[in-house]
Amino acid sequence: MYMLYYMPTDQLKQLEKEILKIKHELLQLAPMRPGSLSLQYKLPAEKKAPYYQLSYTHKMRSRLNMCGRNGSLKSKTD
């Protein structure tokens, strides 16, 4: 944030324009819940077989979703 103070006005306007565009694209998606996306490994000691794990809470229950390479989700409820 400190760097933005020294940015020229035209660069700031361009960044704001890109942020608004991304926000608009996100609004076009299905409803989302706050959560986190983390990179996990099936073999952590060797850092092999990476996959992404989506973690969030819905209706007071923790949810985990494994994201496949093609972006598909596999649900696993805690």
N, CA, C and O atoms as a GROMACS GRO file, in nm:
protein
  312
    1MET      N    1   0.082  -0.118   0.000
    1MET     CA    2   0.000   0.000   0.000
    1MET      C    3   0.087   0.125   0.000
    1MET      O    4   0.050   0.226  -0.060
    2TYR      N    5   0.199   0.120   0.066
    2TYR     CA    6   0.288   0.234   0.073
    2TYR      C    7   0.340   0.273  -0.064
    2TYR      O    8   0.359   0.391  -0.093
    3MET      N    9   0.362   0.173  -0.149
    3MET     CA   10   0.412   0.199  -0.284
    3MET      C   11   0.312   0.279  -0.368
    3MET      O   12   0.353   0.358  -0.453
    4LEU      N   13   0.184   0.260  -0.344
    4LEU     CA   14   0.083   0.329  -0.424
    4LEU      C   15   0.092   0.480  -0.409
    4LEU      O   16   0.055   0.554  -0.500
    5TYR      N   17   0.142   0.526  -0.297
    5TYR     CA   18   0.156   0.669  -0.273
    5TYR      C   19   0.248   0.733  -0.376
    5TYR      O   20   0.227   0.847  -0.417
    6TYR      N   21   0.350   0.660  -0.418
    6TYR     CA   22   0.448   0.713  -0.512
    6TYR      C   23   0.418   0.680  -0.658
    6TYR      O   24   0.492   0.722  -0.747
    7MET      N   25   0.311   0.608  -0.684
    7MET     CA   26   0.277   0.574  -0.822
    7MET      C   27   0.215   0.694  -0.892
    7MET      O   28   0.140   0.770  -0.831
    8PRO      N   29   0.245   0.710  -1.018
    8PRO     CA   30   0.180   0.816  -1.096
    8PRO      C   31   0.029   0.793  -1.103
    8PRO      O   32  -0.017   0.679  -1.097
    9THR      N   33  -0.045   0.898  -1.115
    9THR     CA   34  -0.191   0.893  -1.114
    9THR      C   35  -0.246   0.802  -1.224
    9THR      O   36  -0.342   0.728  -1.200
   10ASP      N   37  -0.188   0.805  -1.342
   10ASP     CA   38  -0.239   0.722  -1.452
   10ASP      C   39  -0.221   0.573  -1.422
   10ASP      O   40  -0.306   0.492  -1.460
   11GLN      N   41  -0.112   0.535  -1.356
   11GLN     CA   42  -0.092   0.395  -1.318
   11GLN      C   43  -0.194   0.354  -1.212
   11GLN      O   44  -0.247   0.242  -1.217
   12LEU      N   45  -0.221   0.442  -1.117
   12LEU     CA   46  -0.322   0.413  -1.015
   12LEU      C   47  -0.459   0.394  -1.078
   12LEU      O   48  -0.533   0.302  -1.040
   13LYS      N   49  -0.493   0.479  -1.172
   13LYS     CA   50  -0.622   0.467  -1.241
   13LYS      C   51  -0.630   0.335  -1.317
   13LYS      O   52  -0.736   0.272  -1.318
   14GLN      N   53  -0.522   0.294  -1.379
   14GLN     CA   54  -0.519   0.167  -1.453
   14GLN      C   55  -0.538   0.050  -1.357
   14GLN      O   56  -0.613  -0.042  -1.386
   15LEU      N   57  -0.471   0.054  -1.242
   15LEU     CA   58  -0.487  -0.053  -1.142
   15LEU      C   59  -0.629  -0.059  -1.090
   15LEU      O   60  -0.686  -0.167  -1.078
   16GLU      N   61  -0.687   0.056  -1.061
   16GLU     CA   62  -0.825   0.060  -1.013
   16GLU      C   63  -0.920   0.004  -1.118
   16GLU      O   64  -1.016  -0.066  -1.084
   17LYS      N   65  -0.895   0.035  -1.245
   17LYS     CA   66  -0.977  -0.016  -1.355
   17LYS      C   67  -0.968  -0.169  -1.362
   17LYS      O   68  -1.070  -0.236  -1.381
   18GLU      N   69  -0.847  -0.224  -1.347
   18GLU     CA   70  -0.828  -0.370  -1.350
   18GLU      C   71  -0.898  -0.435  -1.230
   18GLU      O   72  -0.959  -0.541  -1.244
   19ILE      N   73  -0.888  -0.374  -1.113
   19ILE     CA   74  -0.953  -0.427  -0.993
   19ILE      C   75  -1.104  -0.431  -1.012
   19ILE      O   76  -1.168  -0.530  -0.979
   20LEU      N   77  -1.161  -0.324  -1.065
   20LEU     CA   78  -1.305  -0.321  -1.090
   20LEU      C   79  -1.347  -0.428  -1.191
   20LEU      O   80  -1.453  -0.490  -1.176
   21LYS      N   81  -1.265  -0.450  -1.292
   21LYS     CA   82  -1.295  -0.553  -1.392
   21LYS      C   83  -1.296  -0.691  -1.328
   21LYS      O   84  -1.386  -0.772  -1.354
   22ILE      N   85  -1.197  -0.719  -1.244
   22ILE     CA   86  -1.190  -0.849  -1.176
   22ILE      C   87  -1.308  -0.866  -1.081
   22ILE      O   88  -1.367  -0.974  -1.075
   23LYS      N   89  -1.344  -0.761  -1.008
   23LYS     CA   90  -1.460  -0.768  -0.918
   23LYS      C   91  -1.586  -0.799  -0.996
   23LYS      O   92  -1.669  -0.879  -0.952
   24HIS      N   93  -1.602  -0.735  -1.112
   24HIS     CA   94  -1.720  -0.760  -1.196
   24HIS      C   95  -1.723  -0.905  -1.244
   24HIS      O   96  -1.828  -0.969  -1.244
   25GLU      N   97  -1.607  -0.958  -1.284
   25GLU     CA   98  -1.600  -1.097  -1.329
   25GLU      C   99  -1.635  -1.193  -1.215
   25GLU      O  100  -1.702  -1.293  -1.237
   26LEU      N  101  -1.590  -1.162  -1.094
   26LEU     CA  102  -1.620  -1.247  -0.979
   26LEU      C  103  -1.770  -1.246  -0.948
   26LEU      O  104  -1.825  -1.348  -0.907
   27LEU      N  105  -1.836  -1.132  -0.967
   27LEU     CA  106  -1.979  -1.124  -0.942
   27LEU      C  107  -2.059  -1.211  -1.040
   27LEU      O  108  -2.170  -1.253  -1.009
   28GLN      N  109  -2.002  -1.237  -1.157
   28GLN     CA  110  -2.070  -1.318  -1.257
   28GLN      C  111  -2.066  -1.467  -1.224
   28GLN      O  112  -2.142  -1.545  -1.281
   29LEU      N  113  -1.978  -1.507  -1.132
   29LEU     CA  114  -1.967  -1.647  -1.092
   29LEU      C  115  -2.080  -1.685  -0.998
   29LEU      O  116  -2.157  -1.600  -0.954
   30ALA      N  117  -2.088  -1.811  -0.968
   30ALA     CA  118  -2.186  -1.861  -0.871
   30ALA      C  119  -2.157  -1.801  -0.733
   30ALA      O  120  -2.047  -1.751  -0.710
   31PRO      N  121  -2.254  -1.805  -0.641
   31PRO     CA  122  -2.230  -1.751  -0.507
   31PRO      C  123  -2.107  -1.815  -0.443
   31PRO      O  124  -2.083  -1.935  -0.455
   32MET      N  125  -2.031  -1.732  -0.374
   32MET     CA  126  -1.907  -1.780  -0.312
   32MET      C  127  -1.914  -1.764  -0.161
   32MET      O  128  -1.987  -1.680  -0.109
   33ARG      N  129  -1.836  -1.843  -0.092
   33ARG     CA  130  -1.824  -1.835   0.053
   33ARG      C  131  -1.681  -1.800   0.087
   33ARG      O  132  -1.588  -1.841   0.017
   34PRO      N  133  -1.660  -1.725   0.197
   34PRO     CA  134  -1.523  -1.695   0.237
   34PRO      C  135  -1.451  -1.822   0.279
   34PRO      O  136  -1.510  -1.910   0.342
   35GLY      N  137  -1.326  -1.833   0.245
   35GLY     CA  138  -1.248  -1.950   0.281
   35GLY      C  139  -1.104  -1.932   0.237
   35GLY      O  140  -1.059  -1.820   0.212
   36SER      N  141  -1.033  -2.043   0.228
   36SER     CA  142  -0.893  -2.035   0.186
   36SER      C  143  -0.862  -2.148   0.090
   36SER      O  144  -0.921  -2.256   0.095
   37LEU      N  145  -0.768  -2.121   0.002
   37LEU     CA  146  -0.721  -2.218  -0.096
   37LEU      C  147  -0.574  -2.241  -0.067
   37LEU      O  148  -0.495  -2.146  -0.064
   38SER      N  149  -0.535  -2.366  -0.046
   38SER     CA  150  -0.395  -2.395  -0.014
   38SER      C  151  -0.343  -2.510  -0.099
   38SER      O  152  -0.418  -2.598  -0.140
   39LEU      N  153  -0.214  -2.507  -0.125
   39LEU     CA  154  -0.148  -2.612  -0.199
   39LEU      C  155  -0.105  -2.721  -0.100
   39LEU      O  156  -0.036  -2.693  -0.002
   40GLN      N  157  -0.146  -2.844  -0.126
   40GLN     CA  158  -0.114  -2.957  -0.040
   40GLN      C  159  -0.038  -3.061  -0.123
   40GLN      O  160  -0.042  -3.057  -0.246
   41TYR      N  161   0.028  -3.152  -0.056
   41TYR     CA  162   0.100  -3.261  -0.123
   41TYR      C  163   0.055  -3.395  -0.066
   41TYR      O  164   0.044  -3.410   0.055
   42LYS      N  165   0.028  -3.491  -0.154
   42LYS     CA  166  -0.006  -3.626  -0.107
   42LYS      C  167   0.115  -3.693  -0.045
   42LYS      O  168   0.102  -3.774   0.046
   43LEU      N  169   0.233  -3.658  -0.093
   43LEU     CA  170   0.359  -3.706  -0.035
   43LEU      C  171   0.439  -3.584   0.010
   43LEU      O  172   0.530  -3.541  -0.060
   44PRO      N  173   0.405  -3.527   0.128
   44PRO     CA  174   0.466  -3.401   0.169
   44PRO      C  175   0.617  -3.407   0.191
   44PRO      O  176   0.686  -3.308   0.165
   45ALA      N  177   0.669  -3.519   0.238
   45ALA     CA  178   0.813  -3.529   0.263
   45ALA      C  179   0.892  -3.513   0.132
   45ALA      O  180   1.002  -3.458   0.132
   46GLU      N  181   0.834  -3.562   0.023
   46GLU     CA  182   0.901  -3.556  -0.107
   46GLU      C  183   0.848  -3.441  -0.194
   46GLU      O  184   0.900  -3.416  -0.302
   47LYS      N  185   0.745  -3.372  -0.144
   47LYS     CA  186   0.677  -3.266  -0.220
   47LYS      C  187   0.634  -3.317  -0.358
   47LYS      O  188   0.661  -3.254  -0.460
   48LYS      N  189   0.568  -3.432  -0.356
   48LYS     CA  190   0.517  -3.491  -0.480
   48LYS      C  191   0.365  -3.500  -0.475
   48LYS      O  192   0.306  -3.499  -0.366
   49ALA      N  193   0.304  -3.508  -0.589
   49ALA     CA  194   0.159  -3.518  -0.606
   49ALA      C  195   0.087  -3.398  -0.546
   49ALA      O  196   0.007  -3.414  -0.454
   50PRO      N  197   0.113  -3.277  -0.597
   50PRO     CA  198   0.046  -3.159  -0.543
   50PRO      C  199  -0.100  -3.152  -0.585
   50PRO      O  200  -0.139  -3.200  -0.692
   51TYR      N  201  -0.181  -3.091  -0.499
   51TYR     CA  202  -0.321  -3.064  -0.528
   51TYR      C  203  -0.362  -2.942  -0.446
   51TYR      O  204  -0.297  -2.908  -0.348
   52TYR      N  205  -0.471  -2.878  -0.486
   52TYR     CA  206  -0.522  -2.763  -0.413
   52TYR      C  207  -0.638  -2.808  -0.326
   52TYR      O  208  -0.719  -2.892  -0.366
   53GLN      N  209  -0.645  -2.749  -0.207
   53GLN     CA  210  -0.752  -2.782  -0.113
   53GLN      C  211  -0.825  -2.652  -0.078
   53GLN      O  212  -0.763  -2.554  -0.036
   54LEU      N  213  -0.957  -2.653  -0.095
   54LEU     CA  214  -1.041  -2.540  -0.062
   54LEU      C  215  -1.106  -2.567   0.073
   54LEU      O  216  -1.170  -2.671   0.090
   55SER      N  217  -1.090  -2.477   0.167
   55SER     CA  218  -1.144  -2.493   0.302
   55SER      C  219  -1.235  -2.376   0.334
   55SER      O  220  -1.196  -2.260   0.316
   56TYR      N  221  -1.357  -2.404   0.382
   56TYR     CA  222  -1.451  -2.298   0.419
   56TYR      C  223  -1.552  -2.352   0.520
   56TYR      O  224  -1.559  -2.472   0.544
   57THR      N  225  -1.631  -2.262   0.580
   57THR     CA  226  -1.735  -2.299   0.675
   57THR      C  227  -1.869  -2.259   0.616
   57THR      O  228  -1.885  -2.148   0.567
   58HIS      N  229  -1.965  -2.351   0.623
   58HIS     CA  230  -2.101  -2.325   0.574
   58HIS      C  231  -2.199  -2.387   0.672
   58HIS      O  232  -2.191  -2.505   0.703
   59LYS      N  233  -2.292  -2.305   0.720
   59LYS     CA  234  -2.391  -2.348   0.818
   59LYS      C  235  -2.324  -2.412   0.940
   59LYS      O  236  -2.364  -2.519   0.986
   60MET      N  237  -2.221  -2.344   0.990
   60MET     CA  238  -2.149  -2.385   1.111
   60MET      C  239  -2.075  -2.518   1.096
   60MET      O  240  -2.041  -2.580   1.197
   61ARG      N  241  -2.051  -2.562   0.974
   61ARG     CA  242  -1.977  -2.686   0.952
   61ARG      C  243  -1.858  -2.658   0.862
   61ARG      O  244  -1.866  -2.584   0.764
   62SER      N  245  -1.747  -2.720   0.899
   62SER     CA  246  -1.625  -2.706   0.820
   62SER      C  247  -1.635  -2.793   0.696
   62SER      O  248  -1.681  -2.907   0.702
   63ARG      N  249  -1.593  -2.739   0.586
   63ARG     CA  250  -1.596  -2.812   0.458
   63ARG      C  251  -1.458  -2.811   0.396
   63ARG      O  252  -1.385  -2.712   0.406
   64LEU      N  253  -1.423  -2.921   0.332
   64LEU     CA  254  -1.298  -2.931   0.256
   64LEU      C  255  -1.332  -2.980   0.116
   64LEU      O  256  -1.410  -3.073   0.100
   65ASN      N  257  -1.273  -2.918   0.019
   65ASN     CA  258  -1.288  -2.962  -0.120
   65ASN      C  259  -1.150  -2.975  -0.181
   65ASN      O  260  -1.068  -2.884  -0.174
   66MET      N  261  -1.127  -3.091  -0.242
   66MET     CA  262  -1.002  -3.110  -0.316
   66MET      C  263  -1.029  -3.068  -0.460
   66MET      O  264  -1.127  -3.110  -0.520
   67CYS      N  265  -0.943  -2.985  -0.513
   67CYS     CA  266  -0.957  -2.937  -0.650
   67CYS      C  267  -0.868  -3.019  -0.742
   67CYS      O  268  -0.747  -3.027  -0.721
   68GLY      N  269  -0.928  -3.080  -0.841
   68GLY     CA  270  -0.852  -3.159  -0.937
   68GLY      C  271  -0.775  -3.072  -1.034
   68GLY      O  272  -0.791  -2.949  -1.035
   69ARG      N  273  -0.694  -3.134  -1.115
   69ARG     CA  274  -0.613  -3.060  -1.213
   69ARG      C  275  -0.699  -2.983  -1.312
   69ARG      O  276  -0.658  -2.878  -1.361
   70ASN      N  277  -0.818  -3.034  -1.342
   70ASN     CA  278  -0.903  -2.969  -1.440
   70ASN      C  279  -0.999  -2.867  -1.375
   70ASN      O  280  -1.085  -2.812  -1.443
   71GLY      N  281  -0.982  -2.841  -1.243
   71GLY     CA  282  -1.066  -2.744  -1.174
   71GLY      C  283  -1.190  -2.804  -1.112
   71GLY      O  284  -1.268  -2.731  -1.050
   72SER      N  285  -1.211  -2.934  -1.126
   72SER     CA  286  -1.327  -2.998  -1.065
   72SER      C  287  -1.309  -3.009  -0.914
   72SER      O  288  -1.196  -3.013  -0.865
   73LEU      N  289  -1.419  -3.014  -0.841
   73LEU     CA  290  -1.414  -3.021  -0.696
   73LEU      C  291  -1.464  -3.157  -0.648
   73LEU      O  292  -1.559  -3.212  -0.702
   74LYS      N  293  -1.398  -3.209  -0.544
   74LYS     CA  294  -1.441  -3.331  -0.478
   74LYS      C  295  -1.468  -3.296  -0.333
   74LYS      O  296  -1.376  -3.251  -0.264
   75SER      N  297  -1.591  -3.315  -0.284
   75SER     CA  298  -1.628  -3.274  -0.149
   75SER      C  299  -1.588  -3.376  -0.046
   75SER      O  300  -1.588  -3.497  -0.071
   76LYS      N  301  -1.552  -3.324   0.070
   76LYS     CA  302  -1.520  -3.407   0.186
   76LYS      C  303  -1.561  -3.327   0.308
   76LYS      O  304  -1.497  -3.226   0.339
   77THR      N  305  -1.666  -3.368   0.380
   77THR     CA  306  -1.717  -3.294   0.494
   77THR      C  307  -1.650  -3.342   0.621
   77THR      O  308  -1.635  -3.463   0.642
   78ASP      N  309  -1.609  -3.247   0.708
   78ASP     CA  310  -1.552  -3.282   0.839
   78ASP      C  311  -1.663  -3.314   0.936
   78ASP      O  312  -1.636  -3.346   1.052
   0.00000   0.00000   0.00000
